[in-house]
């Protein structure tokens, strides 16, 4: 099967959160023109030489706040997509939703439209922390949205929580996670807060109005979250993601495997045939281009061999399953362990047949299980450093 993942960026929010660096706007009056442009873009790529005839295994509506689009519009757009591509019967079709911008009465409509997975940006079950993040929902509103989603039949729910907030206590993060686990979602994304340059959060930190979380406390939060999720039956399958068996996010796994994907909407990225291309971070520019039936592509780049190796390393080590050494050999014509031997030695060598993402007996950061090279728990905590060291050894 010639599989393809489809991402659709919905760049609208009722309010821009203090920490968010994703492209979005509060100019919701442009939503009708955006939807018309999106239909044009779908029609264009249905005829594209590379993308025509592909089979969609996942569709992901991200943002922004996709739940600002009414169910009938989602239904119509999925109809446009189906008219040009086959969608596998088991395809994962995800809609991101902000509990504060989700009309619970619309949930049944999203299910009827074809959405079979809901990703809810909960972030915290403490109103004080939600206010700090300038989220527009309350803890009670989050529970209302979750309860309503189950009531209309959603059996695949993903919840996002953020840890490492300024002034956050370990006990408060554990309490939020306990509440999430008590609800029993199929998937959890547990993210450490990143202070992105240019955001109001970064400005508040630079001005001394907020103070970043201590690194050691953030590490404790990560480990506490991991222990709690695993004790509740979730598998830690990617650095920030946990799932019940069989409920791993198919869309993200498509990315991590380096498979082709198509991104629609402003600021969306695509990868196909060894080339990456992207739309500009400009909503009106995107709309104007498609109103003139012109692709809104802002840039392209060919992926060179060394960059391809670097990305394969970065993406592979994010996953519990790690890097398949046989596939690496077939793809790059080299032995990873031999080429990266010196770097691996500098990183403390290899454990053998030790479960990935689990605590090592010593300070080992890497483990080899059969033909799969993966991180230990300590390696996960030092992911950036491990990747930098290995890239220096493999991509020189």
N, C-alpha and C positions, 0 to 999 in steps of 0.2 A: 504494500500500500504506500502511495506517495503522500505521506502525511504532512499536514501543515497546521500550525497553530495561528489563530487570528486574535489580535489584540485591538480593541477599539477604545481610544482615549476620549473621554467625555470631560471637557475642560471647564465645567461649571461648578461653582460652590456658592452656597448662600453666604458663607463667611470664610475667609482665608485664615487657617490656623497659624499660630505664631511660629511653629517649627517647620512648616511645610515648604519644601523646595520644588514640588511637582508643579508643572505648568497648569494654572487654573485661573479663572476670573470670576468675579461676582456679577458680570454683565449678562444676566440670564435672559435679557430681552433679545439677545442674539441667538438663542436656542433654536428657533424655527429655521433661520438661515443656515445654522450649523448642520441641522438634520438634513436639509436639502443638499448641502455640500457633501455630507457623508454618503448620501445615496449616489451621488456622482462618482465619488471615489470608489465605492463598492463596484459600480458598473465598470469603471476603468480597469480595476485589477482582475475582474472576472475574465477580461480579454487579454490580460498580460501574458506574454509568451512563457514566462516561468511559472506564474501562479495559476493559470487556467488549467482546469482538469485535476487540480489537487483535491485531496480529501481532508476535510477538517476534523481533527480529533479533539480540539478544544477551542472555545471562544471565550474571551475574557473582556468584560466591560469594566474598564478601570478609570480612575480619575485623579482629581476632581471628584464629583459626586454623581455617578451614573443613576442613582435612584431619583434624581431630579427629572429624568425622562419618564413620561407616563407609560404604563404598560402597553397601551395600544401602539405607541411609537416603537417600542422595543419589538413588539410582534411584527410590525410592518418591516422593520429593518432586518429582522431574522428571516422574513420572507424573501427579501431582496438577496440576502446571502444564500439562502437555499436554492434560489433560481440559478445561481452560477456555480455553486460548489456542492458536492455531496457532503453531508454531515453524517458521521458514523452514528449508529443507533446508541452507542455507549458514550458519545461525546460529552465532555464536561463543559457546561455553559454557565459561566459565573457572572454574577452581577455584584459589584462592590456597592455597599450602602452605608450611609451615615445615619445612625439612629435618630439624629436631630433633623434630618432632611428626608425622612422616610414616612410616607403616609401608610400606616399599617393597613388601611383599606385597600391599598394597591398590591399588597403581597400576593393575594390570590391571583390577581391579573398577571403578575410576573411569572408565576408558576404556569398559568395557562398559556402565556406567550412562549414558553419553552425554557425559561431559566430553571436549572436544576441544582444550582449551587449558589448560596448566598454568602458573601464575605462581609462581615459587619465590623466596622472600625470602632470598637468599644473603647480601646486605649486604657481605660481605668474604670473601676467601680467606686471611686471616691470623688465626690463632687468638688472637693478642694483641688485635686489634681486635674480634673477636667477643666476647671476654671483657669488654672495655670496654663494649660495647653490651648486655651480659648476655644474649646470644643463647644458646640451649640446644643449638646444633649446633656442630660443628667444621668446619674446612675440608675434612677428609677425609669427613665426613658429608655435606657439600654435594655433593661429587663423586660420592659413592655414590648420592645421590638423583637427580642428573642422569643418571647412567649407567643407573640402573634405569628412569627415565622413558623414555629412548630405547629401552631393551630391550623395553618392552611396547608400543611403537608410537606414543608421543606425537611428532607431527611439528610441533607448534606450542608452543614453550616460550618463556617470558619470564623473564628474570632481573633481580632488583633488586640494585643496588649503591649504597652510601652513601659519599659523600666529605665532606671537611671535618670529620673527627672530631678531638676534642682529642688533640693529640700525633701526629697522622697525618702521615707523610711523603709527598711527591709520588711518590717512587719506589715506595712500598708500594701506593698507590692504582693506579698504572699497572701494577704486577705483578698485582693482583687483576683489573683489567680485561683484561689480556693473557690470564689464565687463562680468564676468561669468554668472550672472543673465540675462543680456541683450541677451546672446546667447540662453538661455532657455534650459539647459540640463534637463534631467529627474531626475537626482540624483546629489547631492553634498556631498562630504566628506570634512569637514573643520577641519583640525588637528592643534593642538598646537605643535610647534616644541619641540621634546624631545632630549636632549643632551645625547646621548648614550655613555657609557664608551668605550674607545678604538677607537673611531672614530676620524678622523682628526678634526672634529668640537670640540670634547671634548678636544683634545690636544691644539687647538687654544684658547679655553676658559681658560684652565689651565695655558697657557703661557701668558695670558693677551692680546693676539692679538685681541680677540673678547670678547664682554661683553654680558651676557645673557639678554634677555628682562626682564624688570621690571615686577614682578608678578601682580601688579595692572593694568599695561598697558595690559598685556596678558588677564586679566579678562575682561577689557573693549573691547578688540578685540573679545573675545568669545561672549560677549553679543551683540555687534554690529552686528556680523555675524548672530547670531540667529534672531535678530529683522529684519534684511534685508531679510534673506531667508524666514522667515514666512510672511513678508509683500508681498513677491513676490509669495505666494501661496504654498510654500514648507512646509511640516510637519516635525518638529524636532522629528524623531522617535527613534533615538539612540544618545548617547552623542555627537558623532562627525559626525552624518549623517542626511541628509535632503533629502526628496523626494517628487515629485509630487504624488498625490493619486494613489496607485496601482503600484508605481515604486520603492518600497523599495527593497533593495538588498536581494534576496531570499537566496543566498549562505551564507551571514553573519548571517541572521536570523536562518538558520539551526544550525550554531555554537552556537548562543546565546541561542537557545532552548535546548542545551545539547544533540542533536541528533547525531547518528553515522556519521562519515565522514572518507574518505580515502584520504591520502596524498601521492602523487607520486613525485619522484625526490629527489635529495639531500637536506637534512635539512627539508624535509616535515614531518609533524606530522599526526597521525591518531588516531581515538578514536572508539572503538568498544567493546561491551560486558563488559563494566566496566574496560577496559584496555586502556591505552594510550601507543603508541609506535611511534618510530621516526627513520628516516634515519640520518646518520651522515652528518656533515657539511664538506664534503670532496668529491669533484667532481670526482677525479680520483679513490678514493676508491669505490664510488658508481658505476662507470663504470666497474671497475675491478670485483666487486662482481657479477654484472649481466652478464658480459662476461663469468663467470664461472657458470652461472645459480644459483647463490646463493642470497637470499634476502639481501639487503643492510641495514637491520635494525640494529641500533646502541644501542638501549636501549628500555626497556619496564618497565611499572609500573602499578600496580593495584591501582585503585582509591578507597581509604577507605571511609567510611561513612562520617566522618567529612570533609574530603577534598571535597567530592561530594557536601555536603551542602554549603561549602564555595564557590565553583565554581558556584553553582546554584544561590547563593546570588549575587556574583560579576557580573555574566552574566545577571541575571534578572534585576538588578537595572540599568544596562546600557541602558535598553530599556524604551521607553515611556510607554509601556503597563505594565511594572513592573513585579512583582511576583504574580502569581495566588495562593491565599492562599489555595484553595481547592486542587489544584494539589500538593502543598507543603505537605499538610496533607496526601494525598494518597501516596506520594513518601517517606516521612520521618516519618510518623506516629506521628506527633506532630503538635501543634498549633503554628505557627510562632509568632503571636502577643503575645501569652502567654509566650512562651519560651524566646522571645527577649524583653519582656516588660520593664525590667529595662534599657536595652540599648536604647530602643526607648524613654523612659522618659529622659535619659541623653541627647538625641539628640533633645529635645524640644517637644516631643510628636507628635501626629498625627493631621493633618488636615483631614477633612472628605468631600468627594465629591468636592474636589478642583482639577482643571485640572492638570495633571502631567506635569512636565517640565515648569511650569508657575510660575510667581512671587507670593510668598505667602504674606498674609497681615502682617505677623510678621517675625520672624526668623525661622519659621518651615522648616524642611528639608525633611519631609516625608508626603505623602498624601495617604489616603485610599479611593478608589473608588469602592464601592461594595466589590468584593473579590480580588481586585488588589492593592498591595502595591507598590508605586512608589515614585520617587524623585520629589521635587519641584525644581524650578529654582535654589534656593540657595543650595539645596541638590546636584544638578548636579555640581555646582562649588566646592562643598566639597565632591565629590564622594569618594575619597580615604579614607577620615576620617570617613565618614558614614559607608562604608563597613568594615573598621577596627573595629569600635565600635560594629556593628551588629555581625560580625564574632566572636568577643570575647564573646558576649552574647549567640550566638546560637551554637557555635562549641566547647565550653569549655568541 
